[in-house]
Amino acid sequence: MRDVLDELLAVWRSGETAGLSTVVRTMQSAPRPPGAAMVVGPDGAVAGSVSGGCVEAAVYEVANDVVASGVPELQRYGISDDDAFTVGLTCGGTIDVFTEPVSRETFPQLQQVADDIAAHRPVAVATVIVHPDPKRVGLRLVVGRDSRHGSLGSSRTDDAVTDDARGLLLAGRSGVLTYGADGQRQESGMEVFVCSHAPRPKMLVFGAIDFASALARQATFLGYRVTVCDARPVFATAARFPAAEEVVVDWPDRYLRAQAEQGEIDSRTAVCVLTHDPKFDVPVLEVALRLPELDYIGVMGSRRTHHDRVRRLREAGLTDKELARLSSPIGLDLGARTPEETAVSIAAEIIARRWGGDGRPLSQTDGRIHHPA
């Protein structure tokens, strides 16, 4: 929903009703993950996508029907049958799409959800998508770290889903949870889709150089909140890094240590060290490589620089296990030369690490294209 929130809010604020279609479950090689959404406005305008184009026309019709009837629908779209001209996914996967009418009446908490997302406060939206009682389909519960709003029909259900939704939110995952009709665990009959809106992941870029500017633009495009940090105030200026959310003048190791102590580092945080100077990069890497929660630690430099850096880090007491976490030289081998090309190679390595890709051309691989989360 995050990708279509602006368009959805515009309709909501106008007092009209939009059709919101959300991918709630995927199987096999589905093109979009759970949480991907499409909005159909009262004027017929479309924003977002649930399948990258495979079934959008069919979902568009369902959205219009749902707005007219006021009754949510759960539809499954599977492998296409070209001979029969049926609607399906040409990629061979299967998706479940839940379509609901969204207005001030049906989703009174939407503005609060938008405010939480804008303020980087984690929030999850839990929606009943299957229930023996049709009146409970579409009921919604908005869950924060210390709050909840709305109801799924009973306090027992609300308590169970609140606990589970907070677990998904902490992991940054969205998915379908199954309960008995009144929230009983280990039973079936009710399905609840929890769409987690965790704060966007962070990327900390150390070294205020031209490569950092290109990387900030690329990472922002991928959804990261980018901070550029350098101890040299003449280089670390907001004007030089317009894509960064924050530009900090500080010694890199001191800044990273403070971020960790303040609880600002998590498993989705990426650290990219581009300083090319041992007095900056070795101390910050000493801190980074000892933070087990960090997902990605990459550092720029030649092969000679890499070997010298590893020697210095060993002398500082880093173990082989800690050094094995280091991506150096940074990025995938794309033959990149310019700052922009190098930024793409760094982003590609981070994406591959996240999803389990190996960086080979897809034409040289077999099996499924989309790796499981």
C-alpha positions as CSV (number, residue, x, y, z in Angstrom):
1,M,0.0,0.0,0.0
2,R,2.9,2.3,0.6
3,D,3.5,2.7,-3.1
4,V,0.0,3.9,-3.8
5,L,-0.6,5.8,-0.6
6,D,-0.6,9.3,-2.1
7,E,-3.2,8.3,-4.7
8,L,-5.3,6.5,-2.1
9,L,-5.2,9.4,0.3
10,A,-6.3,11.8,-2.3
11,V,-9.5,9.9,-3.0
12,W,-10.0,9.3,0.8
13,R,-9.7,13.0,1.6
14,S,-12.1,13.9,-1.2
15,G,-14.8,11.9,0.6
16,E,-15.1,9.4,-2.4
17,T,-14.4,5.7,-2.6
18,A,-11.4,4.0,-4.2
19,G,-10.9,0.3,-5.0
20,L,-7.8,-1.0,-3.4
21,S,-6.4,-4.4,-4.6
22,T,-3.6,-5.9,-2.6
23,V,-1.5,-9.0,-3.3
24,V,-2.0,-11.1,-0.1
25,R,-0.4,-14.4,-1.0
26,T,2.0,-15.6,-3.7
27,M,3.0,-19.0,-5.0
28,Q,5.8,-20.0,-7.3
29,S,7.2,-17.3,-9.6
30,A,4.9,-14.4,-8.7
31,P,6.1,-11.1,-10.1
32,R,5.1,-8.9,-7.1
33,P,5.4,-9.6,-3.4
34,P,2.7,-9.6,-0.8
35,G,1.7,-6.0,0.0
36,A,2.0,-4.9,-3.7
37,A,-1.1,-2.8,-4.4
38,M,-3.2,-1.2,-7.1
39,V,-5.7,1.7,-6.6
40,V,-8.6,2.5,-8.9
41,G,-10.0,5.9,-8.4
42,P,-13.6,7.1,-8.9
43,D,-12.5,8.6,-12.2
44,G,-11.1,5.3,-13.4
45,A,-7.5,6.4,-12.9
46,V,-5.1,3.6,-11.9
47,A,-2.0,3.7,-9.7
48,G,0.3,0.9,-8.8
49,S,0.4,-2.8,-9.9
50,V,-0.3,-6.2,-8.5
51,S,1.4,-8.3,-11.2
52,G,3.5,-6.1,-13.5
53,G,0.7,-6.1,-16.2
54,C,-0.4,-9.8,-16.3
55,V,-3.8,-9.5,-14.6
56,E,-4.2,-5.8,-14.1
57,A,-7.2,-5.6,-16.5
58,A,-9.1,-8.2,-14.7
59,V,-8.3,-6.7,-11.3
60,Y,-9.4,-3.3,-12.6
61,E,-12.8,-4.7,-13.3
62,V,-13.1,-6.3,-9.9
63,A,-12.1,-3.1,-8.2
64,N,-14.9,-1.2,-10.0
65,D,-17.4,-4.0,-9.0
66,V,-16.3,-3.8,-5.4
67,V,-16.7,-0.1,-5.2
68,A,-20.2,-0.4,-6.7
69,S,-21.3,-3.2,-4.4
70,G,-19.3,-2.3,-1.2
71,V,-18.4,-6.0,-0.8
72,P,-14.7,-7.0,-0.7
73,E,-13.5,-9.9,-2.9
74,L,-10.6,-12.3,-2.7
75,Q,-9.6,-13.6,-6.2
76,R,-6.9,-16.1,-7.2
77,Y,-5.0,-15.6,-10.5
78,G,-2.9,-18.5,-11.8
79,I,-0.9,-19.8,-14.8
80,S,-2.4,-18.4,-18.0
81,D,-4.1,-20.6,-20.5
82,D,-3.5,-18.9,-23.8
83,D,-5.6,-21.4,-25.8
84,A,-8.6,-20.6,-23.6
85,F,-7.8,-16.9,-23.4
86,T,-8.2,-17.0,-19.7
87,V,-6.8,-14.4,-17.4
88,G,-3.6,-15.5,-15.7
89,L,0.1,-14.9,-15.0
90,T,2.4,-15.5,-18.0
91,C,5.3,-16.0,-15.5
92,G,3.7,-19.3,-14.3
93,G,3.0,-18.2,-10.7
94,T,-0.1,-17.8,-8.7
95,I,-1.3,-14.8,-6.6
96,D,-4.2,-14.1,-4.3
97,V,-5.5,-10.5,-4.6
98,F,-7.9,-9.0,-2.0
99,T,-9.9,-6.1,-3.3
100,E,-11.8,-3.7,-1.0
101,P,-13.6,-0.4,-1.1
102,V,-11.6,2.3,0.7
103,S,-13.2,5.5,2.0
104,R,-13.4,7.6,5.2
105,E,-16.2,5.2,6.4
106,T,-14.5,1.9,5.6
107,F,-10.9,3.0,6.6
108,P,-11.1,5.8,9.2
109,Q,-7.5,5.1,10.3
110,L,-5.9,5.7,6.9
111,Q,-4.6,9.2,7.7
112,Q,-3.0,7.9,10.9
113,V,-1.4,5.1,9.0
114,A,0.0,7.6,6.5
115,D,1.3,9.8,9.3
116,D,3.1,6.8,10.9
117,I,4.7,5.9,7.7
118,A,5.8,9.5,7.0
119,A,7.3,9.7,10.5
120,H,9.1,6.3,10.1
121,R,7.0,4.8,12.9
122,P,6.4,1.0,12.3
123,V,2.7,0.2,11.7
124,A,0.9,-2.9,10.5
125,V,-2.6,-3.1,8.9
126,A,-4.4,-6.4,9.6
127,T,-7.4,-7.1,7.4
128,V,-9.8,-10.1,7.5
129,I,-9.8,-11.6,4.0
130,V,-11.6,-14.9,4.7
131,H,-14.2,-15.6,7.4
132,P,-17.3,-17.8,7.8
133,D,-19.3,-14.6,8.5
134,P,-19.2,-12.5,5.4
135,K,-19.8,-9.4,7.6
136,R,-16.4,-9.8,9.1
137,V,-14.6,-9.8,5.8
138,G,-12.8,-6.5,5.4
139,L,-12.7,-5.6,9.1
140,R,-9.4,-4.0,9.9
141,L,-7.1,-3.5,12.8
142,V,-4.2,-1.0,12.8
143,V,-1.3,-2.1,15.0
144,G,1.6,0.0,16.2
145,R,4.4,-0.8,18.7
146,D,2.3,0.3,21.6
147,S,-1.1,1.0,20.1
148,R,-4.0,-0.5,18.1
149,H,-7.1,0.9,16.4
150,G,-10.1,-0.7,15.0
151,S,-11.3,-4.3,15.5
152,L,-11.6,-7.6,13.7
153,G,-14.8,-8.5,15.3
154,S,-13.9,-9.7,18.8
155,S,-11.5,-8.9,21.6
156,R,-10.1,-12.5,21.4
157,T,-9.3,-12.1,17.7
158,D,-7.9,-8.6,18.3
159,D,-5.5,-9.8,21.0
160,A,-4.2,-12.7,19.0
161,V,-3.7,-10.8,15.8
162,T,-2.1,-7.8,17.6
163,D,0.6,-10.1,19.1
164,D,1.3,-11.8,15.8
165,A,1.2,-8.6,13.8
166,R,3.8,-7.0,16.0
167,G,6.0,-10.1,15.4
168,L,5.7,-9.6,11.6
169,L,6.3,-5.9,12.0
170,L,9.5,-6.5,13.9
171,A,10.7,-8.8,11.1
172,G,9.5,-6.3,8.4
173,R,7.4,-9.1,6.8
174,S,3.8,-9.2,5.5
175,G,1.7,-12.3,5.2
176,V,-1.5,-14.2,5.8
177,L,-2.2,-15.5,9.3
178,T,-4.8,-18.3,9.9
179,Y,-7.1,-18.6,13.0
180,G,-10.3,-20.2,14.1
181,A,-13.5,-18.1,13.5
182,D,-13.0,-16.3,16.8
183,G,-9.2,-16.0,16.8
184,Q,-8.4,-19.4,18.1
185,R,-4.8,-20.4,17.4
186,Q,-4.0,-23.6,15.5
187,E,-7.5,-23.6,14.0
188,S,-8.8,-22.6,10.6
189,G,-11.7,-20.6,9.2
190,M,-10.4,-17.1,9.4
191,E,-7.6,-15.6,7.4
192,V,-6.0,-12.2,8.2
193,F,-3.6,-10.4,5.9
194,V,-1.0,-8.4,7.8
195,C,0.7,-5.7,5.7
196,S,3.7,-4.4,7.6
197,H,5.0,-0.9,7.1
198,A,8.3,-0.9,8.8
199,P,10.5,2.2,8.5
200,R,12.5,2.2,5.3
201,P,15.9,0.6,5.7
202,K,19.0,2.8,6.3
203,M,22.1,3.1,4.3
204,L,25.1,4.8,5.9
205,V,27.6,6.0,3.4
206,F,31.0,7.1,4.8
207,G,33.1,9.3,2.6
208,A,31.8,12.5,1.0
209,I,33.1,11.8,-2.6
210,D,31.5,11.8,-6.0
211,F,30.8,8.0,-5.8
212,A,28.9,8.7,-2.6
213,S,26.6,11.1,-4.4
214,A,25.8,8.6,-7.1
215,L,25.3,5.9,-4.5
216,A,22.9,8.1,-2.5
217,R,20.8,8.6,-5.6
218,Q,20.7,4.9,-6.4
219,A,20.0,3.9,-2.8
220,T,17.2,6.4,-2.5
221,F,15.6,5.1,-5.6
222,L,15.7,1.6,-4.0
223,G,13.9,2.9,-0.9
224,Y,16.7,3.5,1.5
225,R,17.0,6.4,3.9
226,V,20.6,7.5,3.1
227,T,23.0,9.3,5.5
228,V,26.3,10.5,4.2
229,C,29.0,11.0,6.9
230,D,32.4,12.5,6.6
231,A,34.7,14.3,9.1
232,R,35.6,17.0,6.6
233,P,33.0,19.8,6.7
234,V,34.2,21.3,3.4
235,F,33.0,18.1,1.6
236,A,30.1,17.0,3.8
237,T,27.5,19.5,2.7
238,A,23.8,19.0,1.9
239,A,24.3,20.8,-1.4
240,R,26.7,18.1,-2.6
241,F,24.3,15.3,-1.6
242,P,20.7,16.4,-2.4
243,A,19.5,12.8,-2.6
244,A,20.7,12.0,1.0
245,E,18.2,12.3,3.8
246,E,20.9,13.5,6.1
247,V,24.5,14.7,5.8
248,V,26.6,14.5,9.0
249,V,30.0,16.0,9.8
250,D,31.6,13.6,12.2
251,W,34.3,10.9,12.4
252,P,32.8,7.8,10.8
253,D,33.6,5.4,13.7
254,R,32.2,7.7,16.3
255,Y,29.0,8.3,14.3
256,L,28.4,4.6,13.7
257,R,29.1,3.7,17.3
258,A,26.6,6.4,18.4
259,Q,24.0,5.1,16.0
260,A,24.4,1.6,17.4
261,E,24.1,2.8,21.0
262,Q,20.9,4.6,20.1
263,G,19.3,1.5,18.6
264,E,19.3,3.0,15.1
265,I,21.0,-0.1,13.5
266,D,19.1,-3.2,12.5
267,S,19.4,-6.2,10.2
268,R,18.4,-4.2,7.1
269,T,21.0,-1.5,7.6
270,A,23.7,-1.3,4.9
271,V,27.1,0.3,5.6
272,C,29.2,1.5,2.6
273,V,32.7,2.8,3.3
274,L,34.0,4.9,0.4
275,T,36.7,7.0,2.1
276,H,39.9,5.5,0.6
277,D,41.8,6.6,3.7
278,P,42.9,4.2,6.4
279,K,42.6,6.7,9.1
280,F,38.9,6.9,8.4
281,D,37.9,3.5,7.0
282,V,39.8,1.2,9.4
283,P,38.3,2.6,12.6
284,V,34.8,2.6,11.2
285,L,35.2,-1.0,9.9
286,E,36.4,-2.0,13.4
287,V,33.0,-0.8,14.7
288,A,30.9,-2.2,11.8
289,L,32.4,-5.7,11.7
290,R,31.6,-6.1,15.4
291,L,27.9,-5.2,15.0
292,P,26.3,-8.6,14.3
293,E,23.0,-7.0,13.3
294,L,24.4,-5.2,10.2
295,D,23.3,-6.9,7.0
296,Y,25.8,-5.5,4.6
297,I,29.3,-4.0,5.1
298,G,31.1,-2.9,1.9
299,V,34.3,-1.0,1.4
300,M,35.7,0.6,-1.7
301,G,39.3,0.2,-2.8
302,S,41.8,-1.7,-5.1
303,R,43.1,-5.2,-4.4
304,R,46.2,-3.8,-2.9
305,T,44.2,-1.5,-0.7
306,H,42.0,-4.4,0.3
307,H,45.0,-6.5,1.4
308,D,46.5,-3.6,3.4
309,R,43.2,-2.9,5.0
310,V,42.7,-6.5,6.1
311,R,46.2,-6.5,7.6
312,R,45.4,-3.4,9.6
313,L,42.1,-4.9,10.8
314,R,43.8,-8.1,11.9
315,E,46.3,-6.1,13.8
316,A,43.3,-4.3,15.5
317,G,42.1,-7.7,16.7
318,L,39.4,-8.6,14.1
319,T,38.9,-12.4,13.7
320,D,38.6,-14.3,10.5
321,K,34.8,-14.8,11.1
322,E,34.4,-11.0,11.5
323,L,36.5,-10.2,8.4
324,A,34.4,-12.7,6.4
325,R,31.5,-10.4,6.6
326,L,33.3,-7.7,4.7
327,S,32.4,-7.1,1.0
328,S,35.7,-5.8,-0.4
329,P,36.2,-4.6,-3.0
330,I,32.6,-3.4,-2.9
331,G,30.0,-4.3,-5.5
332,L,29.4,-6.9,-8.2
333,D,31.7,-7.3,-11.2
334,L,29.8,-5.3,-13.8
335,G,32.9,-3.7,-15.4
336,A,31.7,-0.4,-13.8
337,R,33.9,2.7,-14.3
338,T,31.8,5.8,-13.6
339,P,30.4,6.8,-10.2
340,E,26.9,6.0,-11.5
341,E,27.9,2.6,-12.8
342,T,29.7,1.8,-9.6
343,A,26.6,2.8,-7.6
344,V,24.6,0.3,-9.7
345,S,27.2,-2.5,-9.0
346,I,27.0,-1.8,-5.2
347,A,23.2,-1.8,-5.2
348,A,23.2,-5.0,-7.2
349,E,25.4,-6.7,-4.6
350,I,23.1,-5.6,-1.8
351,I,20.0,-6.8,-3.7
352,A,21.7,-10.2,-4.4
353,R,22.6,-10.6,-0.8
354,R,19.1,-9.8,0.3
355,W,17.4,-12.2,-2.0
356,G,20.0,-14.9,-2.5
357,G,21.0,-14.1,-6.0
358,D,24.4,-14.9,-7.4
359,G,24.8,-12.1,-9.9
360,R,24.9,-14.3,-13.0
361,P,22.9,-13.5,-16.1
362,L,19.4,-15.1,-15.9
363,S,20.0,-16.6,-19.3
364,Q,22.7,-18.7,-17.8
365,T,20.6,-20.1,-14.9
366,D,17.8,-22.6,-14.6
367,G,14.8,-22.8,-12.3
368,R,12.7,-20.1,-10.7
369,I,13.6,-16.4,-11.4
370,H,12.2,-14.9,-8.2
371,H,14.0,-16.2,-5.1
372,P,11.9,-16.8,-2.0
373,A,12.2,-14.1,0.7
